[in-house]
């Protein structure tokens, strides 16, 4: 797949990104902009850099939580599979 230049605006800054995942980049930028807006609305401080940094931190915290949950679910599936295998061989 050929890379394509995609322009997105994040926190008021235009970014040109070369990617072969245009839809994912556009969606990610949209979600980050939404998070920046949420932070802007909940804060009395008008500071685009701060809001953008806090939005990025918030997104990464969500990512860590989701990865932890995925790992827990994967471990649960592994344990259940082992139990099923034991039942099948009994």
Biopython code that builds the backbone (N, CA, C, O; Angstrom):
import numpy as np
from Bio.PDB.StructureBuilder import StructureBuilder

atoms = [
    (1, "UNK", "N", (0.839, -1.173, 0.000)),
    (1, "UNK", "CA", (0.000, 0.000, 0.000)),
    (1, "UNK", "C", (0.888, 1.242, 0.000)),
    (1, "UNK", "O", (1.885, 1.287, 0.720)),
    (2, "UNK", "N", (0.541, 2.235, -0.790)),
    (2, "UNK", "CA", (1.340, 3.453, -0.894)),
    (2, "UNK", "C", (1.004, 4.412, 0.229)),
    (2, "UNK", "O", (-0.156, 4.572, 0.608)),
    (3, "UNK", "N", (2.046, 5.052, 0.759)),
    (3, "UNK", "CA", (1.840, 6.066, 1.779)),
    (3, "UNK", "C", (1.257, 7.312, 1.153)),
    (3, "UNK", "O", (1.521, 7.633, -0.006)),
    (4, "UNK", "N", (0.461, 8.005, 1.942)),
    (4, "UNK", "CA", (-0.213, 9.205, 1.482)),
    (4, "UNK", "C", (-0.030, 10.279, 2.540)),
    (4, "UNK", "O", (0.012, 9.969, 3.730)),
    (5, "UNK", "N", (0.077, 11.524, 2.131)),
    (5, "UNK", "CA", (0.178, 12.630, 3.075)),
    (5, "UNK", "C", (-1.223, 12.981, 3.559)),
    (5, "UNK", "O", (-2.124, 13.245, 2.762)),
    (6, "UNK", "N", (-1.388, 12.980, 4.877)),
    (6, "UNK", "CA", (-2.672, 13.314, 5.477)),
    (6, "UNK", "C", (-2.464, 14.528, 6.366)),
    (6, "UNK", "O", (-1.561, 14.543, 7.202)),
    (7, "UNK", "N", (-3.297, 15.547, 6.190)),
    (7, "UNK", "CA", (-3.235, 16.745, 7.019)),
    (7, "UNK", "C", (-4.295, 16.670, 8.098)),
    (7, "UNK", "O", (-5.468, 16.423, 7.815)),
    (8, "UNK", "N", (-3.873, 16.887, 9.346)),
    (8, "UNK", "CA", (-4.799, 16.941, 10.470)),
    (8, "UNK", "C", (-4.427, 18.144, 11.332)),
    (8, "UNK", "O", (-3.274, 18.575, 11.356)),
    (9, "UNK", "N", (-5.406, 18.666, 12.025)),
    (9, "UNK", "CA", (-5.160, 19.757, 12.955)),
    (9, "UNK", "C", (-5.395, 19.240, 14.366)),
    (9, "UNK", "O", (-6.468, 18.728, 14.688)),
    (10, "UNK", "N", (-4.376, 19.382, 15.196)),
    (10, "UNK", "CA", (-4.438, 18.914, 16.575)),
    (10, "UNK", "C", (-4.048, 20.083, 17.479)),
    (10, "UNK", "O", (-2.933, 20.599, 17.405)),
    (11, "UNK", "N", (-4.973, 20.482, 18.317)),
    (11, "UNK", "CA", (-4.697, 21.596, 19.219)),
    (11, "UNK", "C", (-4.363, 22.876, 18.487)),
    (11, "UNK", "O", (-3.564, 23.683, 18.963)),
    (12, "UNK", "N", (-4.971, 23.061, 17.334)),
    (12, "UNK", "CA", (-4.734, 24.263, 16.547)),
    (12, "UNK", "C", (-3.485, 24.219, 15.691)),
    (12, "UNK", "O", (-3.153, 25.199, 15.024)),
    (13, "UNK", "N", (-2.794, 23.100, 15.703)),
    (13, "UNK", "CA", (-1.550, 22.962, 14.933)),
    (13, "UNK", "C", (-1.791, 22.017, 13.761)),
    (13, "UNK", "O", (-2.232, 20.884, 13.950)),
    (14, "UNK", "N", (-1.501, 22.485, 12.560)),
    (14, "UNK", "CA", (-1.643, 21.653, 11.369)),
    (14, "UNK", "C", (-0.462, 20.702, 11.285)),
    (14, "UNK", "O", (0.696, 21.119, 11.314)),
    (15, "UNK", "N", (-0.774, 19.420, 11.182)),
    (15, "UNK", "CA", (0.263, 18.391, 11.085)),
    (15, "UNK", "C", (0.070, 17.623, 9.780)),
    (15, "UNK", "O", (-1.041, 17.194, 9.468)),
    (16, "UNK", "N", (1.134, 17.452, 9.028)),
    (16, "UNK", "CA", (1.111, 16.630, 7.830)),
    (16, "UNK", "C", (1.798, 15.312, 8.162)),
    (16, "UNK", "O", (2.950, 15.282, 8.594)),
    (17, "UNK", "N", (1.069, 14.232, 7.951)),
    (17, "UNK", "CA", (1.573, 12.918, 8.327)),
    (17, "UNK", "C", (1.573, 12.023, 7.102)),
    (17, "UNK", "O", (0.562, 11.914, 6.407)),
    (18, "UNK", "N", (2.702, 11.381, 6.834)),
    (18, "UNK", "CA", (2.787, 10.428, 5.738)),
    (18, "UNK", "C", (2.426, 9.058, 6.294)),
    (18, "UNK", "O", (3.094, 8.555, 7.197)),
    (19, "UNK", "N", (1.371, 8.454, 5.757)),
    (19, "UNK", "CA", (0.870, 7.201, 6.304)),
    (19, "UNK", "C", (0.158, 6.382, 5.246)),
    (19, "UNK", "O", (-0.283, 6.912, 4.226)),
    (20, "UNK", "N", (0.050, 5.092, 5.495)),
    (20, "UNK", "CA", (-0.785, 4.247, 4.655)),
    (20, "UNK", "C", (-2.056, 3.864, 5.416)),
    (20, "UNK", "O", (-2.808, 2.985, 4.996)),
    (21, "UNK", "N", (-2.278, 4.544, 6.547)),
    (21, "UNK", "CA", (-3.459, 4.305, 7.365)),
    (21, "UNK", "C", (-4.244, 5.601, 7.550)),
    (21, "UNK", "O", (-4.439, 6.068, 8.673)),
    (22, "UNK", "N", (-4.685, 6.167, 6.448)),
    (22, "UNK", "CA", (-5.338, 7.471, 6.467)),
    (22, "UNK", "C", (-6.544, 7.507, 7.406)),
    (22, "UNK", "O", (-6.666, 8.420, 8.222)),
    (23, "UNK", "N", (-7.423, 6.532, 7.297)),
    (23, "UNK", "CA", (-8.632, 6.531, 8.121)),
    (23, "UNK", "C", (-8.298, 6.486, 9.609)),
    (23, "UNK", "O", (-8.923, 7.186, 10.404)),
    (24, "UNK", "N", (-7.320, 5.670, 9.991)),
    (24, "UNK", "CA", (-6.924, 5.567, 11.393)),
    (24, "UNK", "C", (-6.342, 6.886, 11.894)),
    (24, "UNK", "O", (-6.640, 7.306, 13.012)),
    (25, "UNK", "N", (-5.519, 7.541, 11.085)),
    (25, "UNK", "CA", (-4.932, 8.824, 11.470)),
    (25, "UNK", "C", (-6.027, 9.873, 11.640)),
    (25, "UNK", "O", (-6.022, 10.623, 12.616)),
    (26, "UNK", "N", (-6.952, 9.927, 10.708)),
    (26, "UNK", "CA", (-8.040, 10.900, 10.788)),
    (26, "UNK", "C", (-8.901, 10.660, 12.023)),
    (26, "UNK", "O", (-9.278, 11.609, 12.711)),
    (27, "UNK", "N", (-9.210, 9.405, 12.304)),
    (27, "UNK", "CA", (-10.027, 9.074, 13.475)),
    (27, "UNK", "C", (-9.282, 9.399, 14.760)),
    (27, "UNK", "O", (-9.865, 9.953, 15.692)),
    (28, "UNK", "N", (-8.006, 9.059, 14.818)),
    (28, "UNK", "CA", (-7.199, 9.345, 16.006)),
    (28, "UNK", "C", (-7.121, 10.853, 16.262)),
    (28, "UNK", "O", (-7.248, 11.299, 17.402)),
    (29, "UNK", "N", (-6.914, 11.630, 15.204)),
    (29, "UNK", "CA", (-6.855, 13.084, 15.349)),
    (29, "UNK", "C", (-8.201, 13.635, 15.825)),
    (29, "UNK", "O", (-8.254, 14.537, 16.661)),
    (30, "UNK", "N", (-9.272, 13.086, 15.286)),
    (30, "UNK", "CA", (-10.613, 13.515, 15.695)),
    (30, "UNK", "C", (-10.855, 13.227, 17.179)),
    (30, "UNK", "O", (-11.365, 14.079, 17.907)),
    (31, "UNK", "N", (-10.489, 12.032, 17.615)),
    (31, "UNK", "CA", (-10.679, 11.664, 19.020)),
    (31, "UNK", "C", (-9.804, 12.505, 19.943)),
    (31, "UNK", "O", (-10.241, 12.893, 21.026)),
    (32, "UNK", "N", (-8.580, 12.788, 19.527)),
    (32, "UNK", "CA", (-7.691, 13.628, 20.330)),
    (32, "UNK", "C", (-8.245, 15.046, 20.419)),
    (32, "UNK", "O", (-8.209, 15.656, 21.488)),
    (33, "UNK", "N", (-8.748, 15.568, 19.327)),
    (33, "UNK", "CA", (-9.365, 16.898, 19.337)),
    (33, "UNK", "C", (-10.562, 16.938, 20.285)),
    (33, "UNK", "O", (-10.762, 17.924, 20.995)),
    (34, "UNK", "N", (-11.358, 15.865, 20.295)),
    (34, "UNK", "CA", (-12.503, 15.799, 21.214)),
    (34, "UNK", "C", (-12.023, 15.833, 22.657)),
    (34, "UNK", "O", (-12.615, 16.516, 23.493)),
    (35, "UNK", "N", (-10.954, 15.101, 22.954)),
    (35, "UNK", "CA", (-10.418, 15.069, 24.316)),
    (35, "UNK", "C", (-9.866, 16.448, 24.696)),
    (35, "UNK", "O", (-10.056, 16.901, 25.825)),
    (36, "UNK", "N", (-9.192, 17.108, 23.767)),
    (36, "UNK", "CA", (-8.681, 18.460, 24.025)),
    (36, "UNK", "C", (-9.838, 19.393, 24.345)),
    (36, "UNK", "O", (-9.749, 20.206, 25.266)),
    (37, "UNK", "N", (-10.914, 19.281, 23.594)),
    (37, "UNK", "CA", (-12.088, 20.133, 23.813)),
    (37, "UNK", "C", (-12.717, 19.855, 25.178)),
    (37, "UNK", "O", (-13.133, 20.789, 25.863)),
    (38, "UNK", "N", (-12.792, 18.595, 25.578)),
    (38, "UNK", "CA", (-13.326, 18.240, 26.901)),
    (38, "UNK", "C", (-12.497, 18.906, 27.997)),
    (38, "UNK", "O", (-13.045, 19.467, 28.946)),
    (39, "UNK", "N", (-11.188, 18.840, 27.860)),
    (39, "UNK", "CA", (-10.290, 19.441, 28.850)),
    (39, "UNK", "C", (-10.425, 20.950, 28.839)),
    (39, "UNK", "O", (-10.442, 21.580, 29.897)),
    (40, "UNK", "N", (-10.520, 21.534, 27.662)),
    (40, "UNK", "CA", (-10.664, 22.988, 27.555)),
    (40, "UNK", "C", (-11.928, 23.451, 28.268)),
    (40, "UNK", "O", (-11.911, 24.451, 28.985)),
    (41, "UNK", "N", (-13.022, 22.723, 28.069)),
    (41, "UNK", "CA", (-14.293, 23.101, 28.692)),
    (41, "UNK", "C", (-14.262, 22.957, 30.213)),
    (41, "UNK", "O", (-14.944, 23.700, 30.919)),
    (42, "UNK", "N", (-13.475, 22.005, 30.722)),
    (42, "UNK", "CA", (-13.457, 21.756, 32.163)),
    (42, "UNK", "C", (-12.396, 22.579, 32.888)),
    (42, "UNK", "O", (-12.278, 22.490, 34.110)),
    (43, "UNK", "N", (-11.631, 23.373, 32.159)),
    (43, "UNK", "CA", (-10.538, 24.133, 32.756)),
    (43, "UNK", "C", (-10.779, 25.631, 32.603)),
    (43, "UNK", "O", (-11.292, 26.096, 31.586)),
    (44, "UNK", "N", (-10.400, 26.358, 33.622)),
    (44, "UNK", "CA", (-10.507, 27.815, 33.527)),
    (44, "UNK", "C", (-9.267, 28.419, 32.869)),
    (44, "UNK", "O", (-9.250, 29.601, 32.527)),
    (45, "UNK", "N", (-8.239, 27.602, 32.695)),
    (45, "UNK", "CA", (-6.984, 28.059, 32.095)),
    (45, "UNK", "C", (-7.054, 27.861, 30.581)),
    (45, "UNK", "O", (-7.356, 26.769, 30.100)),
    (46, "UNK", "N", (-6.772, 28.923, 29.848)),
    (46, "UNK", "CA", (-6.743, 28.814, 28.388)),
    (46, "UNK", "C", (-5.286, 28.687, 27.966)),
    (46, "UNK", "O", (-4.562, 29.677, 27.861)),
    (47, "UNK", "N", (-4.875, 27.450, 27.727)),
    (47, "UNK", "CA", (-3.501, 27.167, 27.337)),
    (47, "UNK", "C", (-3.539, 25.948, 26.426)),
    (47, "UNK", "O", (-3.665, 24.814, 26.889)),
    (48, "UNK", "N", (-3.430, 26.195, 25.138)),
    (48, "UNK", "CA", (-3.566, 25.133, 24.151)),
    (48, "UNK", "C", (-2.527, 24.040, 24.337)),
    (48, "UNK", "O", (-2.850, 22.856, 24.240)),
    (49, "UNK", "N", (-1.271, 24.428, 24.605)),
    (49, "UNK", "CA", (-0.225, 23.417, 24.795)),
    (49, "UNK", "C", (-0.536, 22.537, 25.994)),
    (49, "UNK", "O", (-0.406, 21.315, 25.921)),
    (50, "UNK", "N", (-0.944, 23.148, 27.089)),
    (50, "UNK", "CA", (-1.277, 22.394, 28.305)),
    (50, "UNK", "C", (-2.439, 21.448, 28.035)),
    (50, "UNK", "O", (-2.385, 20.273, 28.398)),
    (51, "UNK", "N", (-3.483, 21.958, 27.401)),
    (51, "UNK", "CA", (-4.662, 21.139, 27.112)),
    (51, "UNK", "C", (-4.320, 19.977, 26.189)),
    (51, "UNK", "O", (-4.823, 18.867, 26.365)),
    (52, "UNK", "N", (-3.471, 20.235, 25.211)),
    (52, "UNK", "CA", (-3.061, 19.178, 24.283)),
    (52, "UNK", "C", (-2.236, 18.122, 25.020)),
    (52, "UNK", "O", (-2.427, 16.924, 24.812)),
    (53, "UNK", "N", (-1.322, 18.570, 25.877)),
    (53, "UNK", "CA", (-0.510, 17.624, 26.644)),
    (53, "UNK", "C", (-1.384, 16.788, 27.582)),
    (53, "UNK", "O", (-1.198, 15.575, 27.681)),
    (54, "UNK", "N", (-2.331, 17.425, 28.268)),
    (54, "UNK", "CA", (-3.224, 16.696, 29.163)),
    (54, "UNK", "C", (-4.106, 15.720, 28.399)),
    (54, "UNK", "O", (-4.385, 14.625, 28.887)),
    (55, "UNK", "N", (-4.545, 16.103, 27.210)),
    (55, "UNK", "CA", (-5.357, 15.204, 26.387)),
    (55, "UNK", "C", (-4.534, 13.988, 25.969)),
    (55, "UNK", "O", (-5.020, 12.858, 26.020)),
    (56, "UNK", "N", (-3.299, 14.216, 25.559)),
    (56, "UNK", "CA", (-2.420, 13.100, 25.195)),
    (56, "UNK", "C", (-2.174, 12.176, 26.373)),
    (56, "UNK", "O", (-2.189, 10.954, 26.224)),
    (57, "UNK", "N", (-1.948, 12.757, 27.550)),
    (57, "UNK", "CA", (-1.742, 11.957, 28.755)),
    (57, "UNK", "C", (-2.993, 11.143, 29.077)),
    (57, "UNK", "O", (-2.901, 9.967, 29.428)),
    (58, "UNK", "N", (-4.140, 11.763, 28.956)),
    (58, "UNK", "CA", (-5.410, 11.085, 29.227)),
    (58, "UNK", "C", (-5.627, 9.917, 28.271)),
    (58, "UNK", "O", (-6.051, 8.840, 28.691)),
    (59, "UNK", "N", (-5.340, 10.124, 27.003)),
    (59, "UNK", "CA", (-5.486, 9.062, 26.008)),
    (59, "UNK", "C", (-4.537, 7.910, 26.318)),
    (59, "UNK", "O", (-4.925, 6.746, 26.220)),
    (60, "UNK", "N", (-3.310, 8.220, 26.688)),
    (60, "UNK", "CA", (-2.346, 7.161, 26.998)),
    (60, "UNK", "C", (-2.742, 6.396, 28.260)),
    (60, "UNK", "O", (-2.545, 5.183, 28.337)),
    (61, "UNK", "N", (-3.295, 7.092, 29.242)),
    (61, "UNK", "CA", (-3.779, 6.404, 30.441)),
    (61, "UNK", "C", (-4.908, 5.441, 30.083)),
    (61, "UNK", "O", (-4.958, 4.317, 30.584)),
    (62, "UNK", "N", (-5.807, 5.886, 29.218)),
    (62, "UNK", "CA", (-6.873, 5.003, 28.742)),
    (62, "UNK", "C", (-6.293, 3.787, 28.028)),
    (62, "UNK", "O", (-6.766, 2.665, 28.208)),
    (63, "UNK", "N", (-5.269, 4.021, 27.217)),
    (63, "UNK", "CA", (-4.618, 2.939, 26.477)),
    (63, "UNK", "C", (-4.000, 1.918, 27.432)),
    (63, "UNK", "O", (-4.123, 0.712, 27.220)),
    (64, "UNK", "N", (-3.341, 2.400, 28.474)),
    (64, "UNK", "CA", (-2.731, 1.507, 29.457)),
    (64, "UNK", "C", (-3.804, 0.673, 30.147)),
    (64, "UNK", "O", (-3.640, -0.535, 30.317)),
    (65, "UNK", "N", (-4.898, 1.310, 30.544)),
    (65, "UNK", "CA", (-6.000, 0.590, 31.198)),
    (65, "UNK", "C", (-6.575, -0.479, 30.270)),
    (65, "UNK", "O", (-6.833, -1.603, 30.701)),
    (66, "UNK", "N", (-6.773, -0.137, 29.018)),
    (66, "UNK", "CA", (-7.307, -1.108, 28.061)),
    (66, "UNK", "C", (-6.348, -2.268, 27.836)),
    (66, "UNK", "O", (-6.776, -3.418, 27.743)),
    (67, "UNK", "N", (-5.057, -1.974, 27.750)),
    (67, "UNK", "CA", (-4.060, -3.043, 27.589)),
    (67, "UNK", "C", (-4.049, -3.961, 28.805)),
    (67, "UNK", "O", (-3.955, -5.180, 28.667)),
    (68, "UNK", "N", (-4.144, -3.373, 29.997)),
    (68, "UNK", "CA", (-4.193, -4.190, 31.213)),
    (68, "UNK", "C", (-5.416, -5.097, 31.200)),
    (68, "UNK", "O", (-5.318, -6.279, 31.528)),
    (69, "UNK", "N", (-6.561, -4.552, 30.826)),
    (69, "UNK", "CA", (-7.789, -5.349, 30.758)),
    (69, "UNK", "C", (-7.671, -6.458, 29.716)),
    (69, "UNK", "O", (-8.094, -7.591, 29.947)),
    (70, "UNK", "N", (-7.092, -6.117, 28.569)),
    (70, "UNK", "CA", (-6.904, -7.119, 27.518)),
    (70, "UNK", "C", (-6.005, -8.248, 28.009)),
    (70, "UNK", "O", (-6.274, -9.419, 27.743)),
    (71, "UNK", "N", (-4.938, -7.896, 28.724)),
    (71, "UNK", "CA", (-4.032, -8.914, 29.257)),
    (71, "UNK", "C", (-4.742, -9.804, 30.274)),
    (71, "UNK", "O", (-4.550, -11.020, 30.271)),
    (72, "UNK", "N", (-5.549, -9.219, 31.133)),
    (72, "UNK", "CA", (-6.303, -10.000, 32.120)),
    (72, "UNK", "C", (-7.272, -10.949, 31.414)),
    (72, "UNK", "O", (-7.392, -12.114, 31.791)),
    (73, "UNK", "N", (-7.955, -10.450, 30.400)),
    (73, "UNK", "CA", (-8.885, -11.297, 29.653)),
    (73, "UNK", "C", (-8.158, -12.416, 28.918)),
    (73, "UNK", "O", (-8.650, -13.543, 28.852)),
    (74, "UNK", "N", (-7.000, -12.111, 28.372)),
    (74, "UNK", "CA", (-6.206, -13.118, 27.674)),
    (74, "UNK", "C", (-5.769, -14.215, 28.638)),
    (74, "UNK", "O", (-5.814, -15.399, 28.304)),
    (75, "UNK", "N", (-5.346, -13.816, 29.835)),
    (75, "UNK", "CA", (-4.949, -14.798, 30.851)),
    (75, "UNK", "C", (-6.148, -15.665, 31.255)),
    (75, "UNK", "O", (-6.008, -16.873, 31.442)),
    (76, "UNK", "N", (-7.306, -15.054, 31.384)),
    (76, "UNK", "CA", (-8.515, -15.794, 31.730)),
    (76, "UNK", "C", (-8.865, -16.800, 30.639)),
    (76, "UNK", "O", (-9.212, -17.944, 30.935)),
    (77, "UNK", "N", (-8.777, -16.384, 29.401)),
    (77, "UNK", "CA", (-9.047, -17.284, 28.279)),
    (77, "UNK", "C", (-8.067, -18.455, 28.301)),
    (77, "UNK", "O", (-8.459, -19.602, 28.085)),
    (78, "UNK", "N", (-6.794, -18.164, 28.562)),
    (78, "UNK", "CA", (-5.793, -19.233, 28.628)),
    (78, "UNK", "C", (-6.127, -20.236, 29.731)),
    (78, "UNK", "O", (-6.043, -21.446, 29.519)),
    (79, "UNK", "N", (-6.505, -19.735, 30.905)),
    (79, "UNK", "CA", (-6.849, -20.643, 32.019)),
    (79, "UNK", "C", (-8.078, -21.475, 31.691)),
    (79, "UNK", "O", (-8.119, -22.672, 31.973)),
    (80, "UNK", "N", (-9.077, -20.838, 31.094)),
    (80, "UNK", "CA", (-10.287, -21.574, 30.730)),
    (80, "UNK", "C", (-10.005, -22.618, 29.650)),
    (80, "UNK", "O", (-10.563, -23.715, 29.679)),
    (81, "UNK", "N", (-9.147, -22.277, 28.709)),
    (81, "UNK", "CA", (-8.773, -23.222, 27.655)),
    (81, "UNK", "C", (-8.061, -24.430, 28.256)),
    (81, "UNK", "O", (-8.315, -25.568, 27.861)),
    (82, "UNK", "N", (-7.170, -24.178, 29.213)),
    (82, "UNK", "CA", (-6.481, -25.284, 29.891)),
    (82, "UNK", "C", (-7.480, -26.190, 30.597)),
    (82, "UNK", "O", (-7.364, -27.413, 30.528)),
    (83, "UNK", "N", (-8.454, -25.604, 31.272)),
    (83, "UNK", "CA", (-9.470, -26.407, 31.967)),
    (83, "UNK", "C", (-10.294, -27.225, 30.982)),
    (83, "UNK", "O", (-10.609, -28.386, 31.242)),
    (84, "UNK", "N", (-10.641, -26.622, 29.860)),
    (84, "UNK", "CA", (-11.395, -27.347, 28.844)),
    (84, "UNK", "C", (-10.580, -28.488, 28.263)),
    (84, "UNK", "O", (-11.106, -29.574, 28.022)),
    (85, "UNK", "N", (-9.304, -28.244, 28.041)),
    (85, "UNK", "CA", (-8.417, -29.296, 27.533)),
    (85, "UNK", "C", (-8.345, -30.460, 28.510)),
    (85, "UNK", "O", (-8.333, -31.617, 28.092)),
    (86, "UNK", "N", (-8.298, -30.169, 29.807)),
    (86, "UNK", "CA", (-8.262, -31.225, 30.805)),
    (86, "UNK", "C", (-9.560, -32.033, 30.798)),
    (86, "UNK", "O", (-9.540, -33.254, 30.950)),
    (87, "UNK", "N", (-10.674, -31.348, 30.622)),
    (87, "UNK", "CA", (-11.977, -32.038, 30.560)),
    (87, "UNK", "C", (-12.030, -32.927, 29.326)),
    (87, "UNK", "O", (-12.495, -34.064, 29.400)),
    (88, "UNK", "N", (-11.555, -32.415, 28.188)),
    (88, "UNK", "CA", (-11.585, -33.176, 26.943)),
    (88, "UNK", "C", (-10.724, -34.442, 27.018)),
    (88, "UNK", "O", (-11.062, -35.463, 26.418)),
    (89, "UNK", "N", (-9.604, -34.369, 27.762)),
    (89, "UNK", "CA", (-8.710, -35.522, 27.822)),
    (89, "UNK", "C", (-9.078, -36.487, 28.945)),
    (89, "UNK", "O", (-8.502, -37.569, 29.053)),
    (90, "UNK", "N", (-10.040, -36.092, 29.781)),
    (90, "UNK", "CA", (-10.435, -36.970, 30.916)),
    (90, "UNK", "C", (-11.354, -38.080, 30.472)),
    (90, "UNK", "O", (-11.775, -38.898, 31.289)),
]
sb = StructureBuilder()
sb.init_structure("model")
sb.init_model(0)
sb.init_chain("A")
sb.init_seg("    ")
for serial, (resi, resn, name, xyz) in enumerate(atoms, 1):
    if name == "N":
        sb.init_residue(resn, " ", resi, " ")
    sb.init_atom(name, np.array(xyz, "f"), 0.0, 1.0, " ", f" {name:<3s}", serial, name[0])
structure = sb.get_structure()
